[in-house]
Amino acid sequence: MNKPGTADPLHVIALNSGSSSLKFGLYEVRSAQVTCVVSGEADRIGQSRSAFRAAGVSGRAMCSETASLHTPQEVVTRIARLLVDIDAPTPNAVGHRVVHGGPALRRHCRIDDAVLRKLEAAQTFAPLHTPAVLSVIRHAQTRFPGLPQVACFDTVFHAHMPAVASVLPLPAALRAQGIQRYGFHGLSCEAIVHQLAQASAGRLPGRLLIAHLGNGASVTAVRNGVSIDTSMGLTPSGGLIMGTRSGDLDPGVLVYLAREQGFDAAMLEDLVDHRSGLAGISGLDGDMRTLHAAAGSNADATLAVRMFCYAVRKQLAAMWAVLDGVDAIVFTGGIGEHDAAVRAEVCTGLSSLGVRLDEARHRALVNPISSAGSSCRVHVLPSLEDEQIARHTAAVAAMD
């Protein structure tokens, strides 16, 4: 295996699994330089009309089709066929985004039988995500035999948060079982830090807030490139209001539902992960685009959008206090990157802290989108999680 920095690059397949989607890419990794060869996504896996798309350098479309992709195994097989069809370089390793490794897995690592057992044991921490990624890992091991398979964890970026942020106010016996604040969207946060460092010759903002806003949403406080606090907790269900996830709730709500309404654990999990958030508030959908379209005539859709912006604004202000001031705010994720109305409402709500947008730069998406008189810079940057997966996978694979 060639080590990064030698003449020959490593070629890494990055697989980013969702509950019904799978993003993928083939990346060339040479030292710190990561170049995309081809990237794409399979969407609506398991439905009758799944979508499969792929694009090459500069976004040039290579494939766009509707097919019946019933399982992750079929998607992995389709990706392998695509790489052959376009005569792509032979991959050297496969990297997987893993949302939660539980208390036993806090470093990016090569996947072996022991790691798989630990991932299986940690499924309860992220039941929306881990079963899907385990399926993809097993299929990738079969389809790409002999290649190193590497687990890249969203929790690693937050592994060194101080105790004041990571410890939950519970008895020691429970904390000893790994019940703590882990934090998520770590690969996205790393990608933001990497982009900012590249743009400023390594001079990072000392006090940075990252608002990853999408179907899952979180705010992270970063000091000198290191996570010191974040809004998600033990699981990716906590923190901000999300598409179908409730975010933080008074724990008494769950006690009430269990005691008075007869909810068991499965019913509570279904409620907070699948029937709450924007979808629960609006009664329509968890997709912000649908809610914007309905907001003019539907009061609940309007309320859902306002509550989301309100929650993001509150969390950014709280993290502002954690950092004792802010040098830069970055919006990323599907909503953060593409929803100008949400960004504007959130930043307007932070005007008392001196945050000001430049309307022309905001409309044109020219960074920074903040005005010259703003108390901090505001940026919009892509969440390049797959590049981070490739970078970490190459580093782990090269150590073998």
N, C-alpha and C positions, 0 to 999 in steps of 0.2 A: 504494500500500500504506500503510495507516494505521500509524503508529508507536505502540508501547505508551505509554500515558499520554495519548493523545488521546481524544476523546469516544467514538469507535467502537471496540469491541473487535475483536480478531482471533479467528477461529475456526480451530482447528488440529486436524487428524486426526493422532493419534499411533498408530503401528503398531510393535508390539513382537514381533518374529519369533522363533520357536523352530524346532527341527528338524521338529516335526510339529504345531505350534500357532501361533496368531497372536492376541495380545491387541490390542485396539484401543480407541480412545476419541475422542470429539469434545469439545474443550475450548474454553471461552471464556477468552481471555487479555486482561486489562485491567490494564496496568502490572504490578505484582507479583502481582496476584490471578488465580488460575487456578481456574475453575469447570468441573466435569464436566457436560456435557449428556447424554451417553450413553456407556456403556462396555460392553465384552463380550469374548468370546473364541471363537475357532474351535479345536476340539481334535480330535486324531486325523485330521489332514488326510492324505488319501491312502488312508484306510481306508474300508471299505464303510459304516460307520455313524459318520460324523463328527458332532460336536456343535457347535451354534452357539447362543450365548446372548448376550443383551444386556439391560442394565438402565439405568434413568434415574436421576434425582435421588433420593437416599435409598434406593437399591437397588430401586426399583420395577421389577418384571420387565416387559420389553417384548417379549421374544422368547426362546423356548426350543424348539429343534427338533433333530431328527436328520435328517441329510441326507447325500448323497454328495458331499463336497467333495474333489475329487481333486487339485487344484492350488492354490497360492497365488493364481493368477489368479482362480479361482472364488470364493475367499474375499473378495478385494478387491472383486469384482463384487457379492457378497452384502452387504458392508458399505455400498457405494454405494447399493444398493437399499433397505437399511434406513433410511439417512439420508433418502431421498426419502419412504419410507412414513410416517415419524414427523414429516415436515415440519420437519426440523432446519435450523438456519441454514446458509447456504452457506459451505463452508470456504474459507479464504484460503490455506492452506498445508498440507503433509503432512510430518510428521516421522517419522523412522525410527530405532529403536535399532540401533546397529551395535556389536557387541562389540569388534571390533579393526580399526583402520585401518592397522596396521603403522607403520613409522617415518615415513612420509610424511604421515600425517594425524593430527595431535595437537590439532586444534581442531574444534569443531562447525562445519559449513560447508554451504553450498548445494551440491546435487549437480548437477554438469554432466558432460560427457563425460570430462574430465580426472580428476575425482574417481572416476567409475566405473572408469576404467582402473586407478587406484591401489587401489581396493577389490578388483578382480579379482586384482591382483598380490599383495594381502595375504591372499588366501584361505587360504594355507598356515599362517598364524598361528592361524586359528580355523576349521578345516574342519568342525566341528560346526555352526557358526552362519552363517558368511558366505555360503555358496551359497544358503541359504534367504532371507536378507535381500536379496541381489542380485536374486533372482527377484521378491520382493515390490516392490522399488523399481521394477523395469522395468514390472511390471503397474500399479503406482500411477501411473507417468508416463503410461501409455496411458489409464487410466480417468479420471484427473484432469488432462487436458492443460492446460498453461498455468499450473498452480499451482506455486509454489516447492516443491521437494522438498529436505528438509534431513536431513543425516546427523548424529546425536547419538551420540557415542562413549563407551563405558564407560571407555576409557583416559584421557580428558581429565582427570578428577578427580585422577589420579595422575601427571600429566605433570610436576609440579614436585617429585617426591620427591628427596631428596638423593642424591648419588652413592653414598654408603655403603649405601643401600638399593636403588638401581636398577641399579647396575653388577653384572654377573655375573662370577665369577672365571674369565674366559676370555681368550685372547690378544687384543690390540688389533685385529688384522686382522678377527677375527670380530665383536668388539663394534662395529666400524665399519659392519658390515652391518645394524645394528639389532637385534642379539641382546642383549636387556637385560630387566630386570623392568619390565613395563608395568602390571600390576594391572588388575583388572576389577571388575564390580559398581559402577562409578563413579557411574552415574545413581542407583542405590539409595542409595549413601553420601551423595550430594548431597541426596537427598530427606530422609534422616534429619537431616542438618545443618540443612536448611531448617525442618523441623518443630520441632527443638529451639530454633532461633532464634526462631521464632514464639511458642513456648510461654513463652519467657523474655525477651521484649522485646529480642531480639538478644544476650542474654548467654549465649554458648555455653559448655559445659564446656571448659576449656582442654585437658584431656587426656581424649580420648574413644576408646573401642574399639567398633567396629561389627562384630557377628557376623552376616553375611548367610548364613543356613543354609537351603538348599533342595536341589534336585537338583544344583545347583552351589553351592559353599560357599566362603566366604572370611572372613578377619578382617583389618580395616584399622585402623591406628593413626592418629588424627587429632589434630593439635595446632592449637588456635585456628582450627578449620575447614579446615585444610589437611592432605591426606594426606602422611604422612611414611614410612609403610611398609605393606606389605600382603602377604598370604600367597601369592597367585597370582603367577606369574612371566612368562615369555615368552608363554605361552599360558594359556587357562583350564583346562588339564589339571593344573596344578600346585597345590601347597599342601595343603589339607585333603583327607581322604577324602570322596568325593562319591557320588552315587547309582550311577553306572556308571564314574566316572573314578577313577583310582588316587590322584590327588594326588601328593605328592612320593615319589619312589623313589630308592634308591641307583642312580646311573647304571650301576653295574656289573651290575645286574640286566638292563638292556637290552643291554649288551655281551654278557653271558652268553647271553641268548636268541638274539642275532644269530649269535654264534660257534658255540654248541653245539647250538642247536635249529633253526637255519636261518631265523629270523624275518627278513623283509625289512621295509622302512619301513612298508608298508601293514599288515602283520600286527602290528607294534608299535603303530601308531596305533589299530588296532581293539582291541587288548588294553587299552591304557591309557585309552581313551575310552569303550569300549562294554562291556567284559567284566570290569571291575575294580570297585573301590570297594565299596559296600555289597552290590551284586549279586554281585560276585566272592567276597567273604568269606562271604556267607550261602548262595550257591548257589540263592537263591530269587528275589530281586527287589531293585531299588534304591530302592523306595518305603518310607520309614520306617514308614508305617502298616501295611504288610504285615508288616514285621519285628516290630513291637510285637505284632501279633496272633499271630505264630508263636513269639515268644520264650519262652513258658512251656514249650513242648515241643520246641523246636529249638535245640540248643546253638550252631549256627553263626549263627542269627539273633540270638541273645542276644549272641554275640561281636561281630557286626557293629555292633549298637547301642552296645555298650560301647566299641568301638574308635573309633566316630565321636565320642562324647562325650569320650573321652580325648584325641583329636586336637584337638578344639576347645579343651578346657581347656589343653593344652600351648601352643597358639598364642596364646590370650589371655594366658597367663602370660608368654610371650616378648615379646609386644607391651607388656605392663605394664612390663617392663624397658626397652623402647625409649623409652617415654614417661616413665620414671622416676616411676611412680605414675599412678593413674587416678582421674578424677573421675566418670566415667559409663561404663556399658556398655549398649549397645543391641542387643537381639536383633531380627532382621527376617528376611524370606524365609519361604517356606512352612513350614519346620520351626521356625525361630526365632519366628514369630508364633503358631503353632498347637500346638506340641508341648511341653506343660508338663513332661512327664517328662524330656525332653532338657534343657530349661533348668534344671530342678532338679538333675539330675546334674552338669551342667557347673558350676553355681554352688557346689554342695557341694564339688566338687573344688578350688575356689578359696577355701575357707574359711580356709586358712592365710594368705591375703592380706587377710582381713577381710571378704570378700564374704558377705553374709547376706540371705536372702530373707524377706519377710513372707508366711507361708503363706496367710493370708486374702486379701491383696492380689494375690498371685500367682494364686490360684485364680480370683479375680474379674477379673483383668486390669486392675487399677487402678494406673496409673503414679504414682510409681515402685513397682515390685514388691519393692524391697529394704526391709529393716527400718530403723528409725531408727538402729540401731547399726552399720549396714554401713559399710565403709570407702569405698564409692562407691555412687552411685545406679545402679540397674538398671532399664531400661525395655524395654517391648515396643512397637514401632512398625511400622506398615505400610510396605512397600517401594513408594513411590509413584513408580515409574520413569516411568510414562506422563505424569504431571503435569510431571516434569522435561523430558521430551521436548517437551511442548507449550510450556513456558516457554522453552527454548532455541530451538525452531523459530520462535516468534514474534519473538524477538530477532534471529535471523539474517535472517528474511524481511523484517523492518522496516528492515534496513540497505540493502536493494536500492533 
